[in-house]
Amino acid sequence: MMVASPHIASEKEANPHRVVVVVEDQFELIDLAGPLQVLATANDFKQYYEVSTASAQGGPVTAACGLTVEAEPLAALSSAEIDTLLLIGGRSGGRDQGRFVAGWLEAQARRIRRICGLGFGVEVLTASGLASPDQAARHWRSGDASDPATRRWPIAHRDGRIWTSCGASAAIDVTLSLVAEDLGEPAALGVAEALVVPLWRHPDDPQVGDTLAMQVRAGVPFAALLRRMRNNLAPDLRVEQLAEWCNMTPRTFARRFTESTGMTPAAAVAAMRLEAATALLKAGHVSLKQVAARCGFGSELNLRRALERARRSGRLGVPTGNGT
């Protein structure tokens, strides 16, 4: 049984807003399940959304993982009744369906308040001319996988009423942003809390953050240490302390850590603190002093300097010292 968050009270919306999720064969299940669960949980607090699933021709649609869902035919829907349209494209097997949906969009999009492409669904938006290929958010695997910069592409991009997202777990973050737009940030935070989302990410946050990137590079030997560091940023994290946690001498620890992650321990701590501080500042409602203390910067001045260095280095999505 879902228990309502104390942030918001349960109530019924007089005129529920219709959300239609359009799927194609070979769609990624997380692109569908994530948004559907966010909207369903929002409805646990307030009956605001009326959600249905559609496809080009209707009937059974099979996900890449093998699960089949039943969908309504898109042509049978009245676009005037659709408040929000979520497009979830499929892998190469669904190209013909994608062209049908793109054609339907060209004729009907102007009547829909908000349209969002998730994962492969971004291709449908660009094909219909509603999103620019140069500005739309794409999954990092669609670029040069050997280039680490692709992993720092933003999880989403918004251009007025049009949203694009890389999909996968970011589909949850984007749907939370839609809930925040409709019901307010406290409602979205209540949903995130109920779903035990570790962090509600901002649209311009990188798809692969610093901590995850280090975990991938380090592998098993330092995975537990990196989690412990991320959860204990406020204390003094000098190399001696980190070495003690790993039962190594400082010299041996520093050498092995650097070999595994490609970063010195000090650089890793700095990256984690900046990542955490950036997330807190974007979320708002927290002072610079509080963020500096919670993330281990020691003072507001140290935090401001770290943010400024990151912006000068060309890092995207870093807020100013004023939290913007």
C-alpha positions as semicolon CSV with decimal commas, in nm:
position;residue;x (nm);y (nm);z (nm)
1;M;0,000;0,000;0,000
2;M;0,134;0,345;-0,095
3;V;0,135;0,597;0,188
4;A;0,088;0,961;0,091
5;S;0,383;1,186;0,157
6;P;0,341;1,453;0,424
7;H;0,438;1,713;0,163
8;I;0,101;1,697;-0,013
9;A;-0,251;1,589;0,068
10;S;-0,468;1,349;-0,131
11;E;-0,753;1,505;-0,328
12;K;-0,943;1,453;-0,650
13;E;-0,896;1,676;-0,954
14;A;-1,226;1,786;-1,106
15;N;-1,093;1,763;-1,463
16;P;-0,808;1,510;-1,490
17;H;-0,538;1,592;-1,743
18;R;-0,504;1,327;-2,012
19;V;-0,157;1,190;-2,076
20;V;-0,104;0,961;-2,375
21;V;0,212;0,752;-2,396
22;V;0,293;0,641;-2,751
23;V;0,502;0,326;-2,786
24;E;0,657;0,140;-3,078
25;D;0,775;-0,219;-3,113
26;Q;1,110;-0,282;-2,944
27;F;1,068;0,011;-2,705
28;E;1,281;0,028;-2,390
29;L;1,066;-0,080;-2,097
30;I;1,217;0,170;-1,851
31;D;1,110;0,455;-2,082
32;L;0,750;0,344;-2,035
33;A;0,749;0,203;-1,681
34;G;0,936;0,495;-1,522
35;P;0,699;0,773;-1,637
36;L;0,389;0,559;-1,580
37;Q;0,490;0,492;-1,220
38;V;0,570;0,859;-1,154
39;L;0,226;0,961;-1,282
40;A;0,053;0,679;-1,093
41;T;0,225;0,779;-0,770
42;A;0,131;1,144;-0,828
43;N;-0,229;1,023;-0,856
44;D;-0,196;0,856;-0,516
45;F;-0,169;1,208;-0,376
46;K;-0,404;1,387;-0,615
47;Q;-0,613;1,234;-0,894
48;Y;-0,471;1,468;-1,157
49;Y;-0,368;1,243;-1,448
50;E;-0,569;1,015;-1,675
51;V;-0,311;0,799;-1,852
52;S;-0,343;0,572;-2,156
53;T;-0,105;0,395;-2,391
54;A;-0,126;0,420;-2,770
55;S;0,063;0,304;-3,077
56;A;0,056;0,356;-3,452
57;Q;-0,193;0,076;-3,521
58;G;-0,305;-0,025;-3,172
59;G;-0,304;-0,375;-3,029
60;P;-0,011;-0,557;-2,867
61;V;0,328;-0,383;-2,871
62;T;0,637;-0,574;-2,761
63;A;0,923;-0,415;-2,568
64;A;1,288;-0,492;-2,635
65;C;1,291;-0,705;-2,319
66;G;1,001;-0,919;-2,445
67;L;0,714;-0,775;-2,237
68;T;0,398;-0,699;-2,437
69;V;0,158;-0,414;-2,362
70;E;-0,183;-0,342;-2,513
71;A;-0,222;-0,004;-2,684
72;E;-0,501;0,200;-2,839
73;P;-0,471;0,301;-3,208
74;L;-0,334;0,654;-3,224
75;A;-0,570;0,758;-3,503
76;A;-0,869;0,685;-3,280
77;L;-0,763;0,948;-3,026
78;S;-0,875;1,308;-3,029
79;S;-0,570;1,532;-3,004
80;A;-0,788;1,809;-2,860
81;E;-0,836;1,596;-2,547
82;I;-0,464;1,526;-2,499
83;D;-0,284;1,749;-2,250
84;T;0,056;1,577;-2,257
85;L;0,201;1,338;-2,514
86;L;0,497;1,116;-2,425
87;L;0,671;0,959;-2,725
88;I;0,865;0,640;-2,663
89;G;1,020;0,518;-2,986
90;G;1,152;0,172;-3,059
91;R;1,469;0,022;-3,193
92;S;1,519;-0,026;-3,568
93;G;1,222;-0,265;-3,590
94;G;0,976;0,019;-3,537
95;R;1,084;0,262;-3,812
96;D;0,760;0,233;-4,011
97;Q;0,559;0,297;-3,695
98;G;0,780;0,598;-3,621
99;R;0,705;0,750;-3,961
100;F;0,333;0,703;-3,904
101;V;0,353;0,873;-3,564
102;A;0,565;1,157;-3,708
103;G;0,302;1,217;-3,977
104;W;0,023;1,215;-3,719
105;L;0,218;1,466;-3,511
106;E;0,263;1,705;-3,803
107;A;-0,114;1,731;-3,830
108;Q;-0,212;1,717;-3,464
109;A;0,074;1,859;-3,252
110;R;-0,055;2,216;-3,244
111;R;-0,355;2,103;-3,039
112;I;-0,147;1,935;-2,767
113;R;-0,020;2,146;-2,477
114;R;0,304;1,956;-2,406
115;I;0,502;1,695;-2,599
116;C;0,799;1,497;-2,473
117;G;1,027;1,257;-2,660
118;L;1,204;0,994;-2,450
119;G;1,496;0,787;-2,576
120;F;1,421;0,666;-2,928
121;G;1,111;0,885;-2,920
122;V;1,334;1,187;-2,980
123;E;1,382;1,061;-3,337
124;V;1,007;1,086;-3,393
125;L;1,006;1,447;-3,273
126;T;1,295;1,545;-3,500
127;A;1,138;1,363;-3,796
128;S;0,816;1,562;-3,746
129;G;1,010;1,890;-3,731
130;L;0,903;1,966;-3,376
131;A;1,254;1,932;-3,233
132;S;1,590;2,037;-3,375
133;P;1,838;1,749;-3,416
134;D;2,116;1,984;-3,305
135;Q;1,947;2,078;-2,977
136;A;1,754;1,766;-2,882
137;A;1,884;1,556;-2,593
138;R;2,018;1,218;-2,703
139;H;2,150;0,914;-2,519
140;W;2,528;0,918;-2,496
141;R;2,548;0,582;-2,676
142;S;2,417;0,749;-2,992
143;G;2,744;0,945;-3,009
144;D;3,108;0,842;-3,002
145;A;3,123;0,598;-2,711
146;S;3,502;0,631;-2,700
147;D;3,470;1,002;-2,622
148;P;3,415;1,059;-2,247
149;A;3,251;1,395;-2,326
150;T;2,940;1,221;-2,462
151;R;2,867;1,084;-2,115
152;R;2,832;1,441;-1,991
153;W;2,558;1,525;-2,239
154;P;2,252;1,662;-2,050
155;I;1,973;1,425;-1,957
156;A;1,708;1,650;-2,114
157;H;1,642;1,967;-2,309
158;R;1,335;2,189;-2,309
159;D;1,227;2,424;-2,586
160;G;0,896;2,576;-2,485
161;R;0,634;2,302;-2,483
162;I;0,871;2,048;-2,640
163;W;1,087;1,827;-2,419
164;T;1,350;1,578;-2,531
165;S;1,533;1,333;-2,307
166;C;1,796;1,060;-2,335
167;G;1,546;0,824;-2,172
168;A;1,642;0,532;-1,944
169;S;1,642;0,643;-1,577
170;A;1,630;1,008;-1,693
171;A;1,271;0,942;-1,805
172;I;1,184;0,940;-1,434
173;D;1,358;1,274;-1,375
174;V;1,184;1,438;-1,671
175;T;0,842;1,310;-1,565
176;L;0,906;1,446;-1,216
177;S;0,973;1,783;-1,382
178;L;0,637;1,757;-1,560
179;V;0,467;1,683;-1,228
180;A;0,644;1,984;-1,073
181;E;0,516;2,203;-1,356
182;D;0,161;2,079;-1,303
183;L;0,136;2,035;-0,927
184;G;0,437;2,221;-0,786
185;E;0,781;2,116;-0,666
186;P;0,657;1,985;-0,327
187;A;0,437;1,738;-0,513
188;A;0,723;1,621;-0,734
189;L;0,949;1,584;-0,431
190;G;0,678;1,384;-0,256
191;V;0,659;1,147;-0,553
192;A;1,039;1,116;-0,567
193;E;1,047;1,038;-0,196
194;A;0,773;0,774;-0,228
195;L;0,960;0,608;-0,517
196;V;1,290;0,624;-0,325
197;V;1,457;0,817;-0,607
198;P;1,815;0,889;-0,490
199;L;1,824;1,229;-0,659
200;W;1,581;1,429;-0,875
201;R;1,813;1,550;-1,148
202;H;1,795;1,883;-1,329
203;P;1,752;1,868;-1,710
204;D;2,106;1,992;-1,775
205;D;2,268;1,743;-1,536
206;P;2,509;1,501;-1,708
207;Q;2,384;1,157;-1,804
208;V;2,681;0,995;-1,629
209;G;2,788;1,186;-1,320
210;D;3,135;1,200;-1,171
211;T;3,067;0,943;-0,900
212;L;2,921;0,685;-1,139
213;A;3,204;0,746;-1,387
214;M;3,459;0,676;-1,114
215;Q;3,272;0,363;-1,007
216;V;3,277;0,235;-1,366
217;R;3,650;0,297;-1,400
218;A;3,742;0,165;-1,056
219;G;3,533;-0,150;-1,069
220;V;3,492;-0,375;-0,765
221;P;3,808;-0,288;-0,565
222;F;3,697;0,067;-0,478
223;A;3,319;0,050;-0,537
224;A;3,236;0,035;-0,165
225;L;3,481;0,314;-0,084
226;L;3,331;0,545;-0,347
227;R;2,982;0,491;-0,205
228;R;3,112;0,564;0,145
229;M;3,285;0,880;0,025
230;R;2,971;1,001;-0,154
231;N;2,768;0,954;0,165
232;N;3,024;1,123;0,392
233;L;3,138;1,439;0,214
234;A;3,124;1,671;0,514
235;P;3,409;1,516;0,719
236;D;3,778;1,551;0,644
237;L;3,849;1,308;0,359
238;R;4,226;1,325;0,346
239;V;4,415;1,036;0,189
240;E;4,505;0,902;0,535
241;Q;4,136;0,861;0,624
242;L;4,050;0,697;0,293
243;A;4,347;0,462;0,323
244;E;4,235;0,360;0,671
245;W;3,888;0,274;0,540
246;C;4,057;0,045;0,284
247;N;4,308;-0,104;0,530
248;M;4,601;0,021;0,322
249;T;4,894;0,247;0,381
250;P;4,839;0,598;0,244
251;R;5,108;0,551;-0,020
252;T;4,972;0,220;-0,146
253;F;4,616;0,346;-0,140
254;A;4,695;0,663;-0,334
255;R;4,879;0,466;-0,603
256;R;4,613;0,198;-0,646
257;F;4,323;0,444;-0,634
258;T;4,479;0,665;-0,901
259;E;4,556;0,364;-1,122
260;S;4,196;0,238;-1,090
261;T;4,001;0,563;-1,128
262;G;4,235;0,782;-1,330
263;M;4,206;1,048;-1,058
264;T;4,400;1,122;-0,743
265;P;4,208;1,078;-0,416
266;A;4,202;1,456;-0,368
267;A;4,064;1,512;-0,717
268;A;3,798;1,246;-0,663
269;V;3,683;1,405;-0,337
270;A;3,669;1,747;-0,504
271;A;3,464;1,610;-0,795
272;M;3,217;1,439;-0,563
273;R;3,175;1,750;-0,350
274;L;3,115;1,969;-0,654
275;E;2,863;1,720;-0,795
276;A;2,671;1,708;-0,466
277;A;2,681;2,085;-0,418
278;T;2,560;2,146;-0,773
279;A;2,260;1,917;-0,719
280;L;2,166;2,087;-0,392
281;L;2,194;2,437;-0,536
282;K;1,981;2,347;-0,838
283;A;1,716;2,199;-0,611
284;G;1,694;2,534;-0,430
285;H;1,570;2,612;-0,080
286;V;1,920;2,559;0,064
287;S;2,165;2,838;0,147
288;L;2,525;2,849;0,027
289;K;2,636;2,817;0,387
290;Q;2,434;2,500;0,434
291;V;2,559;2,350;0,107
292;A;2,921;2,432;0,189
293;A;2,889;2,264;0,529
294;R;2,702;1,959;0,403
295;C;2,941;1,896;0,113
296;G;3,266;1,954;0,299
297;F;3,381;2,284;0,147
298;G;3,441;2,443;0,486
299;S;3,315;2,787;0,387
300;E;3,096;2,970;0,138
301;L;3,407;3,126;-0,017
302;N;3,560;2,786;-0,091
303;L;3,234;2,674;-0,249
304;R;3,208;2,988;-0,464
305;R;3,566;2,939;-0,583
306;A;3,501;2,574;-0,672
307;L;3,192;2,668;-0,873
308;E;3,380;2,943;-1,055
309;R;3,670;2,710;-1,144
310;A;3,423;2,456;-1,282
311;R;3,250;2,715;-1,500
312;R;3,580;2,848;-1,630
313;S;3,685;2,496;-1,724
314;G;3,379;2,474;-1,951
315;R;3,178;2,238;-1,735
316;L;2,808;2,256;-1,823
317;G;2,522;2,297;-1,578
318;V;2,722;2,452;-1,294
319;P;2,521;2,711;-1,100
320;T;2,660;3,046;-0,992
321;G;2,748;3,128;-0,635
322;N;2,392;3,258;-0,602
323;G;2,252;2,912;-0,678
324;T;2,139;2,994;-1,032
